[in-house]
Amino acid sequence: MEKQNVTISVPKNILIKARHIAVNRQTSLSRLLAETLEDIVEKDETYNKAKGRQLAAMKNGFNLGVEGKITWTREDLHAG
């Protein structure tokens, strides 16, 4: 996989805390950020795939077993 360096600006207090997290996880700050970005991208792709499946299902509709014919009235449903 081809890699590219980037420059980012981060508030100093966040950077210090992120460095501590990286040390605790025995990794570099660069790797920690790369893994976090990979996770964000993966979750976004997974969400978009699921959203596409659901939109397609809603467009196709669901078989409710009535074959498009309503055979009851509101009164029938609420008769009791």
Helices and strands as residue ranges (DSSP letters): H 12-24, H 29-60, H 74-78
